[in-house]
Amino acid sequence: MTDSVPPPATSTNAGFDLNRPTIVALLYLASFLTGITALIGLVLAYVWKNEPHEPWEPSHYSFHIRSFWYGLLGAIICGILTLILIGLLGYVLLAIWLVVRTVLALLKAQRKEAIPNPETLFW
């Protein structure tokens, strides 16, 4: 008797797709370690926003650009509130907010889906 081994399942997903919005999201996440790569991500988002791209990408650039500026404003407010010690909690909440926004955008970029409402403050 010969055992028939089924062929390996073919996947339509080729793995991790390093598209432009994904690069910006990864730079934002890397800024927690380096402290500067978010600026590079912001510049790339502004540059790539004006270039020809896939139809789902513009919403990602708007989302990332808004995330940066809202995050910077939040960091300034937390810095001022640190004088009365409540800013320390604000920094933790700001970091969680930024990570959640960035990871959700990263997942949508991997699926090549547009961000439904890029102007929103939350998700």
For each residue, the residues with C-beta under 8 A, 3 or more apart:
1:
2:
3:
4:
5:
6:
7:
8:
9:
10:
11: 14
12:
13:
14: 11 17
15:
16: 22 110
17: 14 22 109 110 112
18: 22 23
19: 22 23 54 57 109 112
20: 23 24 44 48 53 57 60
21: 24 25 57 60 61 64 105 106 109
22: 16 17 18 19 25 26 106 109 110
23: 18 19 20 26 27 41 44
24: 20 21 27 28 41 44 45 48 60 61 64
25: 21 22 28 29 41 64 102 103 105 106 109
26: 22 23 29 30 106
27: 23 24 30 31 37 38 40 41 44
28: 24 25 31 37 38 41 64 67 68 98 102
29: 25 26 32 99 102 103 106
30: 26 27 33 34 37
31: 27 28 34 35 36 37 38 39 41
32: 29 95 99
33: 30
34: 30 31 37
35: 31
36: 31 39 40
37: 27 28 30 31 34 40 41
38: 27 28 31 41 42 68 71
39: 31 36 42 43
40: 27 36 37 43 44
41: 23 24 25 27 28 31 37 38 44 45 64 68
42: 38 39 45 46 64 65 68
43: 39 40 46 47
44: 20 23 24 27 40 41 47 48
45: 24 41 42 48 49 61 64 65 68
46: 42 43 49 50 61 65
47: 43 44 50 51
48: 20 24 44 45 51 53 57 61
49: 45 46 58 61 62 65
50: 46 47
51: 47 48
52:
53: 20 48 57 58
54: 19 57 112
55: 58 114
56: 59 60 112 113 114
57: 19 20 21 48 53 54 60 61 114
58: 49 53 55 61 62 114
59: 56 62 63 114 115 116 118
60: 20 21 24 56 57 63 64 105 108 109 114 115 118
61: 21 24 45 46 48 49 57 58 64 65
62: 49 58 59 65 66 115 118 119
63: 59 60 66 67 101 105 115 118
64: 21 24 25 28 41 42 45 60 61 67 68 102 105
65: 42 45 46 49 61 62 68 69
66: 62 63 69 70 118 119
67: 28 63 64 70 71 98 101 102 105
68: 28 38 41 42 45 64 65 71 72
69: 65 66 72 73
70: 66 67 73 74 121
71: 38 67 68 74 75 94 97 98
72: 68 69 75 76
73: 69 70 76 77
74: 70 71 77 78 90 94 97
75: 71 72 78 79 91 94
76: 72 73 79 80
77: 73 74 80 81 87 90
78: 74 75 81 82 87 88 90 91 94
79: 75 76 82 87
80: 76 77 83 87
81: 77 78 84 86 87 90
82: 78 79 85 86 87 88 90 91
83: 80 87
84: 81 87
85: 82 88
86: 81 82 89 90
87: 77 78 79 80 81 82 83 84 90 91
88: 78 82 85 91 92
89: 86 92 93
90: 74 77 78 81 82 86 87 93 94
91: 75 78 82 87 88 94 95
92: 88 89 95 96
93: 89 90 96 97
94: 71 74 75 78 90 91 97 98
95: 32 91 92 98 99
96: 92 93 99 100
97: 71 74 93 94 100 101 122
98: 28 67 71 94 95 101 102
99: 29 32 95 96 102 103
100: 96 97 103 104 123
101: 63 67 97 98 104 105 122 123
102: 25 28 29 64 67 98 99 105 106
103: 25 29 99 100 106 107
104: 100 101 107 108 123
105: 21 25 60 63 64 67 101 102 108 109 115
106: 21 22 25 26 29 102 103 109 110
107: 103 104 110 111
108: 60 104 105 111 113 114 115
109: 17 19 21 22 25 60 105 106 112 113
110: 16 17 22 106 107
111: 107 108
112: 17 19 54 56 109
113: 56 108 109
114: 55 56 57 58 59 60 108
115: 59 60 62 63 105 108 118
116: 59
117: 120
118: 59 60 62 63 66 115
119: 62 66
120: 117 123
121: 70
122: 97 101
123: 100 101 104 120
